[in-house]
Amino acid sequence: MLNLIVQRNRIGPVLGRHPWVFSGALNRIPDGIESGTPIQLVDETGRFLAAGYFNSYSQIAVRVWGWEENEEVNEKFFVQRIQTAYDLRHEFVLNKTTDSCRIINSESDLLPGLIVDKYNNYLVAQFHNRGIDKWKKEIVSALVKVLKPKGIYERSDVGNRAKELSSLSFQEGAKGELPKSPTGVLFGKVPERVTILENGYKFLVDIKNGQKTGFFLDQRDKRLALQKYCTGKNVLNCFSYTGGFSIYALGAKAKKVVSVDTSQPALDLAQENIKLNKLDIKKCEFVCEDVKRYLNDLNIVNVLDDERSGGAIKQIKQAKRFNNYDIIILDPPAFIKDRHKIYEGVQGYKKINEIAMRLLPPGGILVSCSCSQHLSLVDFRHIISESAGRAGRTVQIIETLIHGIDHPQLVAFTEGEYLKCVIALVS
């Protein structure tokens, strides 16, 4: 197995079991190493430090997947990793009321670059870089052995993969067009839609065309936490997608639920999900619109005087079917796509949270989420604080939620802490 030497002053993170090793931390990288090649990291004396695979000649050179010297990488290797990950989910997440969850959470399950989500009896896999993609055959075979799915579908159509492939192709001198981000059946047969069970609720999941792998499994515990606040309340679910939070709110006997999203197909699927769970569709409203615009219009209605503003505001009220919302849920896509757009993204989070706080009555509940990797929980809390100041509201955080059990995090891998959810009382 190929050994790469880590510089003496750069071995700290490796000893701390951080799964990324940057090219600048290595003494030398020989030419011609194929992405995915198993390597061992050693110090300048030759002492073993960690094992992983070669990833690229730029930025993250090695992704670590173990600390056992001379561990052979083959199908058995992947079976062991996947079995360990599955055992955790089987014991603490999967049960008679929940048949779906994340099975492999990339670096934090010691399979860096690999995501596998379980939807009932089907799996959706994402191979995020060329290194892990090299082992696709062995990984698929291992998944079949451990989980025995009816089918496995690939959804490697992710932005970071495209960037990495571009970088690798430039570095390695590839000719012609870049490889396309692959999607398609890897094993068995996979239907267009799969019905899953989550905390007793049923959801239709479009695993072939939906966002990410088809459903936001990482919000399962946040949706459940919401329920205790919903009885008899008017709920506004912003960035609602296929109605995850809306279903839970209705299940907790909310008075009315308005779901807002820019995707009409997602809203159509949300309506199907409500009917699938035999919930009262008459309590629901579905608005296909940009959430920021929708909130801004509601804020205009909230602050302007009808008598002075005339018919324009009345028209907005009629178009929006204006409600006094007791609970507002903000679950936007990542506003910060990369570290170069932090300022722009922070302003976006501040704006929607400020408007939501202005709209809520005293005693209202704000559920505010961020899935931006480049925004820490501390910084997100600071955003909530600044938004409260601008809105002139007092805000008490009553619950803070991060990753669920099926999204474990290596303690050293703070880069994997992307999801944050604050449930707050606004007065």
Contacts in CASP RR format, 6 or more apart in sequence:
PFRMAT RR
TARGET T0000
AUTHOR 0000-0000-0000
METHOD contacts of the structure
MODEL  1
MLNLIVQRNRIGPVLGRHPWVFSGALNRIPDGIESGTPIQLVDETGRFLA
AGYFNSYSQIAVRVWGWEENEEVNEKFFVQRIQTAYDLRHEFVLNKTTDS
CRIINSESDLLPGLIVDKYNNYLVAQFHNRGIDKWKKEIVSALVKVLKPK
GIYERSDVGNRAKELSSLSFQEGAKGELPKSPTGVLFGKVPERVTILENG
YKFLVDIKNGQKTGFFLDQRDKRLALQKYCTGKNVLNCFSYTGGFSIYAL
GAKAKKVVSVDTSQPALDLAQENIKLNKLDIKKCEFVCEDVKRYLNDLNI
VNVLDDERSGGAIKQIKQAKRFNNYDIIILDPPAFIKDRHKIYEGVQGYK
KINEIAMRLLPPGGILVSCSCSQHLSLVDFRHIISESAGRAGRTVQIIET
LIHGIDHPQLVAFTEGEYLKCVIALVS
1 38 0 8 1.000
1 39 0 8 1.000
1 40 0 8 1.000
1 51 0 8 1.000
1 70 0 8 1.000
2 30 0 8 1.000
2 33 0 8 1.000
2 37 0 8 1.000
2 38 0 8 1.000
2 39 0 8 1.000
2 40 0 8 1.000
2 54 0 8 1.000
3 39 0 8 1.000
3 40 0 8 1.000
3 41 0 8 1.000
3 42 0 8 1.000
3 46 0 8 1.000
4 26 0 8 1.000
4 27 0 8 1.000
4 28 0 8 1.000
4 29 0 8 1.000
4 39 0 8 1.000
4 40 0 8 1.000
4 41 0 8 1.000
4 42 0 8 1.000
4 54 0 8 1.000
4 61 0 8 1.000
4 62 0 8 1.000
5 26 0 8 1.000
5 27 0 8 1.000
5 28 0 8 1.000
5 41 0 8 1.000
5 42 0 8 1.000
5 43 0 8 1.000
5 44 0 8 1.000
5 46 0 8 1.000
6 14 0 8 1.000
6 21 0 8 1.000
6 25 0 8 1.000
6 26 0 8 1.000
6 27 0 8 1.000
6 41 0 8 1.000
6 42 0 8 1.000
6 43 0 8 1.000
6 44 0 8 1.000
6 49 0 8 1.000
7 24 0 8 1.000
7 25 0 8 1.000
7 26 0 8 1.000
7 27 0 8 1.000
7 44 0 8 1.000
8 43 0 8 1.000
8 44 0 8 1.000
10 24 0 8 1.000
10 25 0 8 1.000
11 43 0 8 1.000
11 49 0 8 1.000
13 20 0 8 1.000
13 21 0 8 1.000
13 25 0 8 1.000
13 412 0 8 1.000
14 21 0 8 1.000
14 25 0 8 1.000
14 41 0 8 1.000
14 49 0 8 1.000
14 50 0 8 1.000
14 64 0 8 1.000
15 49 0 8 1.000
16 412 0 8 1.000
17 50 0 8 1.000
17 64 0 8 1.000
17 67 0 8 1.000
17 410 0 8 1.000
17 411 0 8 1.000
17 412 0 8 1.000
18 64 0 8 1.000
18 410 0 8 1.000
18 412 0 8 1.000
18 413 0 8 1.000
19 63 0 8 1.000
19 64 0 8 1.000
19 65 0 8 1.000
19 107 0 8 1.000
19 110 0 8 1.000
19 112 0 8 1.000
19 410 0 8 1.000
19 412 0 8 1.000
19 413 0 8 1.000
20 60 0 8 1.000
20 62 0 8 1.000
20 63 0 8 1.000
20 64 0 8 1.000
20 107 0 8 1.000
20 413 0 8 1.000
20 415 0 8 1.000
21 41 0 8 1.000
21 50 0 8 1.000
21 60 0 8 1.000
21 61 0 8 1.000
21 62 0 8 1.000
21 63 0 8 1.000
21 64 0 8 1.000
22 59 0 8 1.000
22 60 0 8 1.000
22 61 0 8 1.000
23 29 0 8 1.000
23 57 0 8 1.000
23 58 0 8 1.000
23 59 0 8 1.000
23 60 0 8 1.000
23 61 0 8 1.000
24 61 0 8 1.000
25 61 0 8 1.000
26 61 0 8 1.000
26 62 0 8 1.000
27 44 0 8 1.000
29 57 0 8 1.000
29 61 0 8 1.000
33 39 0 8 1.000
33 54 0 8 1.000
34 54 0 8 1.000
34 134 0 8 1.000
35 53 0 8 1.000
35 54 0 8 1.000
35 55 0 8 1.000
35 56 0 8 1.000
35 129 0 8 1.000
35 130 0 8 1.000
35 131 0 8 1.000
35 133 0 8 1.000
35 134 0 8 1.000
35 168 0 8 1.000
36 53 0 8 1.000
36 54 0 8 1.000
36 55 0 8 1.000
36 130 0 8 1.000
36 131 0 8 1.000
36 132 0 8 1.000
36 134 0 8 1.000
36 135 0 8 1.000
37 53 0 8 1.000
37 54 0 8 1.000
37 134 0 8 1.000
38 51 0 8 1.000
38 52 0 8 1.000
38 53 0 8 1.000
38 73 0 8 1.000
39 51 0 8 1.000
39 52 0 8 1.000
39 53 0 8 1.000
39 54 0 8 1.000
39 62 0 8 1.000
40 48 0 8 1.000
40 49 0 8 1.000
40 50 0 8 1.000
40 51 0 8 1.000
40 52 0 8 1.000
40 69 0 8 1.000
40 70 0 8 1.000
41 48 0 8 1.000
41 49 0 8 1.000
41 50 0 8 1.000
41 51 0 8 1.000
41 52 0 8 1.000
41 62 0 8 1.000
41 64 0 8 1.000
42 48 0 8 1.000
42 49 0 8 1.000
43 49 0 8 1.000
48 69 0 8 1.000
50 64 0 8 1.000
50 66 0 8 1.000
50 67 0 8 1.000
51 64 0 8 1.000
51 65 0 8 1.000
51 66 0 8 1.000
51 67 0 8 1.000
51 68 0 8 1.000
51 69 0 8 1.000
51 71 0 8 1.000
52 62 0 8 1.000
52 63 0 8 1.000
52 64 0 8 1.000
52 65 0 8 1.000
52 66 0 8 1.000
52 112 0 8 1.000
53 62 0 8 1.000
53 63 0 8 1.000
53 65 0 8 1.000
53 73 0 8 1.000
53 112 0 8 1.000
53 131 0 8 1.000
53 132 0 8 1.000
53 134 0 8 1.000
53 135 0 8 1.000
54 61 0 8 1.000
54 62 0 8 1.000
54 131 0 8 1.000
55 61 0 8 1.000
55 62 0 8 1.000
55 63 0 8 1.000
55 129 0 8 1.000
55 130 0 8 1.000
55 131 0 8 1.000
56 129 0 8 1.000
56 130 0 8 1.000
56 164 0 8 1.000
56 167 0 8 1.000
56 168 0 8 1.000
56 171 0 8 1.000
57 168 0 8 1.000
57 171 0 8 1.000
57 172 0 8 1.000
58 167 0 8 1.000
58 168 0 8 1.000
58 171 0 8 1.000
59 167 0 8 1.000
63 107 0 8 1.000
63 112 0 8 1.000
63 113 0 8 1.000
63 129 0 8 1.000
63 131 0 8 1.000
63 132 0 8 1.000
64 107 0 8 1.000
64 112 0 8 1.000
65 81 0 8 1.000
65 110 0 8 1.000
65 111 0 8 1.000
65 112 0 8 1.000
66 110 0 8 1.000
71 77 0 8 1.000
73 135 0 8 1.000
74 138 0 8 1.000
75 138 0 8 1.000
75 141 0 8 1.000
75 142 0 8 1.000
77 138 0 8 1.000
78 111 0 8 1.000
78 135 0 8 1.000
78 138 0 8 1.000
78 139 0 8 1.000
78 141 0 8 1.000
78 142 0 8 1.000
79 142 0 8 1.000
79 145 0 8 1.000
79 146 0 8 1.000
81 104 0 8 1.000
81 109 0 8 1.000
81 110 0 8 1.000
81 111 0 8 1.000
81 142 0 8 1.000
82 103 0 8 1.000
82 104 0 8 1.000
82 111 0 8 1.000
82 116 0 8 1.000
82 139 0 8 1.000
82 142 0 8 1.000
82 143 0 8 1.000
82 146 0 8 1.000
82 147 0 8 1.000
83 146 0 8 1.000
84 109 0 8 1.000
84 110 0 8 1.000
85 103 0 8 1.000
85 104 0 8 1.000
85 105 0 8 1.000
85 109 0 8 1.000
85 111 0 8 1.000
86 103 0 8 1.000
86 146 0 8 1.000
86 147 0 8 1.000
88 405 0 8 1.000
88 406 0 8 1.000
88 408 0 8 1.000
89 101 0 8 1.000
89 102 0 8 1.000
89 103 0 8 1.000
89 118 0 8 1.000
89 405 0 8 1.000
89 406 0 8 1.000
92 405 0 8 1.000
93 101 0 8 1.000
93 405 0 8 1.000
93 406 0 8 1.000
94 101 0 8 1.000
94 118 0 8 1.000
97 197 0 8 1.000
97 198 0 8 1.000
97 199 0 8 1.000
97 200 0 8 1.000
98 197 0 8 1.000
98 198 0 8 1.000
98 199 0 8 1.000
98 200 0 8 1.000
98 220 0 8 1.000
99 118 0 8 1.000
99 120 0 8 1.000
99 196 0 8 1.000
99 197 0 8 1.000
99 198 0 8 1.000
100 117 0 8 1.000
100 118 0 8 1.000
100 119 0 8 1.000
100 120 0 8 1.000
100 196 0 8 1.000
100 197 0 8 1.000
100 198 0 8 1.000
100 205 0 8 1.000
100 215 0 8 1.000
100 217 0 8 1.000
101 117 0 8 1.000
101 118 0 8 1.000
101 217 0 8 1.000
101 220 0 8 1.000
101 406 0 8 1.000
102 115 0 8 1.000
102 116 0 8 1.000
102 117 0 8 1.000
102 118 0 8 1.000
102 217 0 8 1.000
102 218 0 8 1.000
102 406 0 8 1.000
102 407 0 8 1.000
103 116 0 8 1.000
103 117 0 8 1.000
103 118 0 8 1.000
103 123 0 8 1.000
103 147 0 8 1.000
103 406 0 8 1.000
104 111 0 8 1.000
104 114 0 8 1.000
104 115 0 8 1.000
104 116 0 8 1.000
105 115 0 8 1.000
105 406 0 8 1.000
105 407 0 8 1.000
105 408 0 8 1.000
105 409 0 8 1.000
106 112 0 8 1.000
106 113 0 8 1.000
106 114 0 8 1.000
106 115 0 8 1.000
106 128 0 8 1.000
107 113 0 8 1.000
107 410 0 8 1.000
107 413 0 8 1.000
107 416 0 8 1.000
108 407 0 8 1.000
108 408 0 8 1.000
108 409 0 8 1.000
108 410 0 8 1.000
108 413 0 8 1.000
108 416 0 8 1.000
109 408 0 8 1.000
111 132 0 8 1.000
111 139 0 8 1.000
112 132 0 8 1.000
113 126 0 8 1.000
113 127 0 8 1.000
113 128 0 8 1.000
113 129 0 8 1.000
113 132 0 8 1.000
114 125 0 8 1.000
114 126 0 8 1.000
114 127 0 8 1.000
114 128 0 8 1.000
114 132 0 8 1.000
114 139 0 8 1.000
115 125 0 8 1.000
115 126 0 8 1.000
115 128 0 8 1.000
115 213 0 8 1.000
116 123 0 8 1.000
116 124 0 8 1.000
116 125 0 8 1.000
116 126 0 8 1.000
116 143 0 8 1.000
117 123 0 8 1.000
117 124 0 8 1.000
117 213 0 8 1.000
117 214 0 8 1.000
117 215 0 8 1.000
117 217 0 8 1.000
118 147 0 8 1.000
118 149 0 8 1.000
119 194 0 8 1.000
119 196 0 8 1.000
119 205 0 8 1.000
119 207 0 8 1.000
119 213 0 8 1.000
119 214 0 8 1.000
119 215 0 8 1.000
120 194 0 8 1.000
120 195 0 8 1.000
120 196 0 8 1.000
120 197 0 8 1.000
121 149 0 8 1.000
121 150 0 8 1.000
121 151 0 8 1.000
122 149 0 8 1.000
122 150 0 8 1.000
122 151 0 8 1.000
122 152 0 8 1.000
122 153 0 8 1.000
122 190 0 8 1.000
122 191 0 8 1.000
122 194 0 8 1.000
122 207 0 8 1.000
123 143 0 8 1.000
123 147 0 8 1.000
123 149 0 8 1.000
123 151 0 8 1.000
123 152 0 8 1.000
123 153 0 8 1.000
124 152 0 8 1.000
124 153 0 8 1.000
124 154 0 8 1.000
124 155 0 8 1.000
124 207 0 8 1.000
124 213 0 8 1.000
124 214 0 8 1.000
125 139 0 8 1.000
125 140 0 8 1.000
125 143 0 8 1.000
125 152 0 8 1.000
125 153 0 8 1.000
125 154 0 8 1.000
125 155 0 8 1.000
125 156 0 8 1.000
125 186 0 8 1.000
126 154 0 8 1.000
126 155 0 8 1.000
126 156 0 8 1.000
126 158 0 8 1.000
126 161 0 8 1.000
126 213 0 8 1.000
127 133 0 8 1.000
127 136 0 8 1.000
127 154 0 8 1.000
127 156 0 8 1.000
127 161 0 8 1.000
127 182 0 8 1.000
128 156 0 8 1.000
128 158 0 8 1.000
128 160 0 8 1.000
128 161 0 8 1.000
128 164 0 8 1.000
129 160 0 8 1.000
129 161 0 8 1.000
129 164 0 8 1.000
129 165 0 8 1.000
130 164 0 8 1.000
130 165 0 8 1.000
130 168 0 8 1.000
132 139 0 8 1.000
133 156 0 8 1.000
136 186 0 8 1.000
140 152 0 8 1.000
140 186 0 8 1.000
140 187 0 8 1.000
143 149 0 8 1.000
143 152 0 8 1.000
143 187 0 8 1.000
144 152 0 8 1.000
144 187 0 8 1.000
149 187 0 8 1.000
150 188 0 8 1.000
150 189 0 8 1.000
150 190 0 8 1.000
151 185 0 8 1.000
151 186 0 8 1.000
151 187 0 8 1.000
151 188 0 8 1.000
151 189 0 8 1.000
151 190 0 8 1.000
152 185 0 8 1.000
152 186 0 8 1.000
152 187 0 8 1.000
152 188 0 8 1.000
152 190 0 8 1.000
153 183 0 8 1.000
153 184 0 8 1.000
153 185 0 8 1.000
153 186 0 8 1.000
153 190 0 8 1.000
153 207 0 8 1.000
153 208 0 8 1.000
154 182 0 8 1.000
154 183 0 8 1.000
154 184 0 8 1.000
154 185 0 8 1.000
154 186 0 8 1.000
155 183 0 8 1.000
155 207 0 8 1.000
155 208 0 8 1.000
155 212 0 8 1.000
155 213 0 8 1.000
155 214 0 8 1.000
156 181 0 8 1.000
156 182 0 8 1.000
156 183 0 8 1.000
157 181 0 8 1.000
157 182 0 8 1.000
157 183 0 8 1.000
158 181 0 8 1.000
159 181 0 8 1.000
161 181 0 8 1.000
162 178 0 8 1.000
162 181 0 8 1.000
165 178 0 8 1.000
165 179 0 8 1.000
165 181 0 8 1.000
166 178 0 8 1.000
168 174 0 8 1.000
169 178 0 8 1.000
169 179 0 8 1.000
183 208 0 8 1.000
184 190 0 8 1.000
184 208 0 8 1.000
190 207 0 8 1.000
190 208 0 8 1.000
192 206 0 8 1.000
192 208 0 8 1.000
193 204 0 8 1.000
193 205 0 8 1.000
193 206 0 8 1.000
193 207 0 8 1.000
194 204 0 8 1.000
194 205 0 8 1.000
194 207 0 8 1.000
195 202 0 8 1.000
195 203 0 8 1.000
195 204 0 8 1.000
195 205 0 8 1.000
195 276 0 8 1.000
196 202 0 8 1.000
196 203 0 8 1.000
196 205 0 8 1.000
196 215 0 8 1.000
198 220 0 8 1.000
198 223 0 8 1.000
199 220 0 8 1.000
199 223 0 8 1.000
199 224 0 8 1.000
199 248 0 8 1.000
201 247 0 8 1.000
201 248 0 8 1.000
201 251 0 8 1.000
201 277 0 8 1.000
202 273 0 8 1.000
202 276 0 8 1.000
202 277 0 8 1.000
203 215 0 8 1.000
203 242 0 8 1.000
203 244 0 8 1.000
203 247 0 8 1.000
203 273 0 8 1.000
203 276 0 8 1.000
204 242 0 8 1.000
204 269 0 8 1.000
204 272 0 8 1.000
204 273 0 8 1.000
204 276 0 8 1.000
205 214 0 8 1.000
205 215 0 8 1.000
205 242 0 8 1.000
206 214 0 8 1.000
206 242 0 8 1.000
206 269 0 8 1.000
207 213 0 8 1.000
207 214 0 8 1.000
207 215 0 8 1.000
210 266 0 8 1.000
211 241 0 8 1.000
211 266 0 8 1.000
215 242 0 8 1.000
216 241 0 8 1.000
216 244 0 8 1.000
216 331 0 8 1.000
217 406 0 8 1.000
218 371 0 8 1.000
218 403 0 8 1.000
218 404 0 8 1.000
218 407 0 8 1.000
218 419 0 8 1.000
219 244 0 8 1.000
219 245 0 8 1.000
219 331 0 8 1.000
219 369 0 8 1.000
219 419 0 8 1.000
219 421 0 8 1.000
220 404 0 8 1.000
220 406 0 8 1.000
221 401 0 8 1.000
221 404 0 8 1.000
222 245 0 8 1.000
222 367 0 8 1.000
222 369 0 8 1.000
222 401 0 8 1.000
222 421 0 8 1.000
223 244 0 8 1.000
223 245 0 8 1.000
223 247 0 8 1.000
223 248 0 8 1.000
224 248 0 8 1.000
225 399 0 8 1.000
225 401 0 8 1.000
225 421 0 8 1.000
225 423 0 8 1.000
226 245 0 8 1.000
226 248 0 8 1.000
226 249 0 8 1.000
226 252 0 8 1.000
226 327 0 8 1.000
226 329 0 8 1.000
226 367 0 8 1.000
226 423 0 8 1.000
227 248 0 8 1.000
227 249 0 8 1.000
227 251 0 8 1.000
227 252 0 8 1.000
228 252 0 8 1.000
229 252 0 8 1.000
229 327 0 8 1.000
229 365 0 8 1.000
229 423 0 8 1.000
230 248 0 8 1.000
230 249 0 8 1.000
230 251 0 8 1.000
230 252 0 8 1.000
230 253 0 8 1.000
230 254 0 8 1.000
230 327 0 8 1.000
231 252 0 8 1.000
231 253 0 8 1.000
231 254 0 8 1.000
232 253 0 8 1.000
232 254 0 8 1.000
232 255 0 8 1.000
232 326 0 8 1.000
233 249 0 8 1.000
233 254 0 8 1.000
233 255 0 8 1.000
233 326 0 8 1.000
233 327 0 8 1.000
233 365 0 8 1.000
234 254 0 8 1.000
234 255 0 8 1.000
234 256 0 8 1.000
234 257 0 8 1.000
234 258 0 8 1.000
234 323 0 8 1.000
234 324 0 8 1.000
234 325 0 8 1.000
234 326 0 8 1.000
234 327 0 8 1.000
235 245 0 8 1.000
235 246 0 8 1.000
235 249 0 8 1.000
235 254 0 8 1.000
235 256 0 8 1.000
235 257 0 8 1.000
235 258 0 8 1.000
235 325 0 8 1.000
235 326 0 8 1.000
235 327 0 8 1.000
235 328 0 8 1.000
235 329 0 8 1.000
236 257 0 8 1.000
236 258 0 8 1.000
236 260 0 8 1.000
236 323 0 8 1.000
236 325 0 8 1.000
236 327 0 8 1.000
236 328 0 8 1.000
236 329 0 8 1.000
236 359 0 8 1.000
237 243 0 8 1.000
237 244 0 8 1.000
237 245 0 8 1.000
237 246 0 8 1.000
237 249 0 8 1.000
237 257 0 8 1.000
237 258 0 8 1.000
237 259 0 8 1.000
237 260 0 8 1.000
237 329 0 8 1.000
237 331 0 8 1.000
238 260 0 8 1.000
238 291 0 8 1.000
238 294 0 8 1.000
238 295 0 8 1.000
238 328 0 8 1.000
238 329 0 8 1.000
238 330 0 8 1.000
238 331 0 8 1.000
238 332 0 8 1.000
238 352 0 8 1.000
238 356 0 8 1.000
239 260 0 8 1.000
239 261 0 8 1.000
239 291 0 8 1.000
239 330 0 8 1.000
239 331 0 8 1.000
239 332 0 8 1.000
239 333 0 8 1.000
240 246 0 8 1.000
240 259 0 8 1.000
240 260 0 8 1.000
240 261 0 8 1.000
240 266 0 8 1.000
240 267 0 8 1.000
240 270 0 8 1.000
240 329 0 8 1.000
240 331 0 8 1.000
241 261 0 8 1.000
241 263 0 8 1.000
241 266 0 8 1.000
241 270 0 8 1.000
241 331 0 8 1.000
242 266 0 8 1.000
242 269 0 8 1.000
242 270 0 8 1.000
242 273 0 8 1.000
243 259 0 8 1.000
243 266 0 8 1.000
243 269 0 8 1.000
243 270 0 8 1.000
243 273 0 8 1.000
243 274 0 8 1.000
244 270 0 8 1.000
244 273 0 8 1.000
245 329 0 8 1.000
245 331 0 8 1.000
245 367 0 8 1.000
246 257 0 8 1.000
246 259 0 8 1.000
246 270 0 8 1.000
246 274 0 8 1.000
246 284 0 8 1.000
247 273 0 8 1.000
247 274 0 8 1.000
247 277 0 8 1.000
247 279 0 8 1.000
249 257 0 8 1.000
249 327 0 8 1.000
250 257 0 8 1.000
250 274 0 8 1.000
250 277 0 8 1.000
250 279 0 8 1.000
250 280 0 8 1.000
250 283 0 8 1.000
250 284 0 8 1.000
251 277 0 8 1.000
251 279 0 8 1.000
254 283 0 8 1.000
254 327 0 8 1.000
255 283 0 8 1.000
256 283 0 8 1.000
256 284 0 8 1.000
256 285 0 8 1.000
256 323 0 8 1.000
257 283 0 8 1.000
257 284 0 8 1.000
257 285 0 8 1.000
258 284 0 8 1.000
258 285 0 8 1.000
258 286 0 8 1.000
258 287 0 8 1.000
258 321 0 8 1.000
258 323 0 8 1.000
258 325 0 8 1.000
259 267 0 8 1.000
259 270 0 8 1.000
259 284 0 8 1.000
259 285 0 8 1.000
259 286 0 8 1.000
259 287 0 8 1.000
260 287 0 8 1.000
260 289 0 8 1.000
260 291 0 8 1.000
260 294 0 8 1.000
261 267 0 8 1.000
261 270 0 8 1.000
261 287 0 8 1.000
261 288 0 8 1.000
261 291 0 8 1.000
262 288 0 8 1.000
262 289 0 8 1.000
262 290 0 8 1.000
262 291 0 8 1.000
263 288 0 8 1.000
264 288 0 8 1.000
267 286 0 8 1.000
267 287 0 8 1.000
267 288 0 8 1.000
270 286 0 8 1.000
271 281 0 8 1.000
271 284 0 8 1.000
271 286 0 8 1.000
274 281 0 8 1.000
274 284 0 8 1.000
275 281 0 8 1.000
285 321 0 8 1.000
287 294 0 8 1.000
287 320 0 8 1.000
291 332 0 8 1.000
291 352 0 8 1.000
292 348 0 8 1.000
292 351 0 8 1.000
292 352 0 8 1.000
294 320 0 8 1.000
295 352 0 8 1.000
295 355 0 8 1.000
295 356 0 8 1.000
295 359 0 8 1.000
296 355 0 8 1.000
297 316 0 8 1.000
297 320 0 8 1.000
298 320 0 8 1.000
298 322 0 8 1.000
298 355 0 8 1.000
298 359 0 8 1.000
299 355 0 8 1.000
299 358 0 8 1.000
299 359 0 8 1.000
300 313 0 8 1.000
300 316 0 8 1.000
301 313 0 8 1.000
301 316 0 8 1.000
301 317 0 8 1.000
301 320 0 8 1.000
301 322 0 8 1.000
302 358 0 8 1.000
302 359 0 8 1.000
303 358 0 8 1.000
304 313 0 8 1.000
306 313 0 8 1.000
306 314 0 8 1.000
316 322 0 8 1.000
324 361 0 8 1.000
325 359 0 8 1.000
325 360 0 8 1.000
326 360 0 8 1.000
326 361 0 8 1.000
326 364 0 8 1.000
326 365 0 8 1.000
327 364 0 8 1.000
327 365 0 8 1.000
327 366 0 8 1.000
327 367 0 8 1.000
328 356 0 8 1.000
328 359 0 8 1.000
328 360 0 8 1.000
328 365 0 8 1.000
328 366 0 8 1.000
328 367 0 8 1.000
329 367 0 8 1.000
329 369 0 8 1.000
330 352 0 8 1.000
330 353 0 8 1.000
330 356 0 8 1.000
330 366 0 8 1.000
330 367 0 8 1.000
330 368 0 8 1.000
330 369 0 8 1.000
331 367 0 8 1.000
331 369 0 8 1.000
332 349 0 8 1.000
332 352 0 8 1.000
332 369 0 8 1.000
332 370 0 8 1.000
333 371 0 8 1.000
334 370 0 8 1.000
334 371 0 8 1.000
334 372 0 8 1.000
334 373 0 8 1.000
334 418 0 8 1.000
335 344 0 8 1.000
335 345 0 8 1.000
335 346 0 8 1.000
335 348 0 8 1.000
335 349 0 8 1.000
335 370 0 8 1.000
335 372 0 8 1.000
336 342 0 8 1.000
336 344 0 8 1.000
336 345 0 8 1.000
336 346 0 8 1.000
336 372 0 8 1.000
336 373 0 8 1.000
336 374 0 8 1.000
336 375 0 8 1.000
338 374 0 8 1.000
339 374 0 8 1.000
342 374 0 8 1.000
342 375 0 8 1.000
345 372 0 8 1.000
346 375 0 8 1.000
346 379 0 8 1.000
346 383 0 8 1.000
349 370 0 8 1.000
349 375 0 8 1.000
349 380 0 8 1.000
349 383 0 8 1.000
349 387 0 8 1.000
350 383 0 8 1.000
350 386 0 8 1.000
350 387 0 8 1.000
350 390 0 8 1.000
353 366 0 8 1.000
353 368 0 8 1.000
353 383 0 8 1.000
353 384 0 8 1.000
353 387 0 8 1.000
354 387 0 8 1.000
354 388 0 8 1.000
354 390 0 8 1.000
354 391 0 8 1.000
355 391 0 8 1.000
356 366 0 8 1.000
356 368 0 8 1.000
357 366 0 8 1.000
357 387 0 8 1.000
357 388 0 8 1.000
357 391 0 8 1.000
357 392 0 8 1.000
357 393 0 8 1.000
357 395 0 8 1.000
357 426 0 8 1.000
358 391 0 8 1.000
358 393 0 8 1.000
360 366 0 8 1.000
360 393 0 8 1.000
360 426 0 8 1.000
362 426 0 8 1.000
362 427 0 8 1.000
363 425 0 8 1.000
363 426 0 8 1.000
363 427 0 8 1.000
364 425 0 8 1.000
364 426 0 8 1.000
364 427 0 8 1.000
365 423 0 8 1.000
365 424 0 8 1.000
365 425 0 8 1.000
365 426 0 8 1.000
366 395 0 8 1.000
366 422 0 8 1.000
366 423 0 8 1.000
366 424 0 8 1.000
366 426 0 8 1.000
367 421 0 8 1.000
367 422 0 8 1.000
367 423 0 8 1.000
367 424 0 8 1.000
368 384 0 8 1.000
368 421 0 8 1.000
368 422 0 8 1.000
368 424 0 8 1.000
369 419 0 8 1.000
369 420 0 8 1.000
369 421 0 8 1.000
369 422 0 8 1.000
370 380 0 8 1.000
370 419 0 8 1.000
370 420 0 8 1.000
371 418 0 8 1.000
371 419 0 8 1.000
371 420 0 8 1.000
372 418 0 8 1.000
373 415 0 8 1.000
373 416 0 8 1.000
373 417 0 8 1.000
373 418 0 8 1.000
375 383 0 8 1.000
375 420 0 8 1.000
376 417 0 8 1.000
377 400 0 8 1.000
377 402 0 8 1.000
377 417 0 8 1.000
377 420 0 8 1.000
380 420 0 8 1.000
380 422 0 8 1.000
381 397 0 8 1.000
381 422 0 8 1.000
384 395 0 8 1.000
384 397 0 8 1.000
384 422 0 8 1.000
384 424 0 8 1.000
385 395 0 8 1.000
388 394 0 8 1.000
388 395 0 8 1.000
388 426 0 8 1.000
393 426 0 8 1.000
393 427 0 8 1.000
394 426 0 8 1.000
394 427 0 8 1.000
395 424 0 8 1.000
395 425 0 8 1.000
395 426 0 8 1.000
395 427 0 8 1.000
396 424 0 8 1.000
396 425 0 8 1.000
396 427 0 8 1.000
397 422 0 8 1.000
397 423 0 8 1.000
397 424 0 8 1.000
398 423 0 8 1.000
398 424 0 8 1.000
398 425 0 8 1.000
399 421 0 8 1.000
399 422 0 8 1.000
399 423 0 8 1.000
400 420 0 8 1.000
400 421 0 8 1.000
400 422 0 8 1.000
400 423 0 8 1.000
401 420 0 8 1.000
401 421 0 8 1.000
401 423 0 8 1.000
402 417 0 8 1.000
402 419 0 8 1.000
402 420 0 8 1.000
402 421 0 8 1.000
403 409 0 8 1.000
403 417 0 8 1.000
403 419 0 8 1.000
407 419 0 8 1.000
409 416 0 8 1.000
409 417 0 8 1.000
END
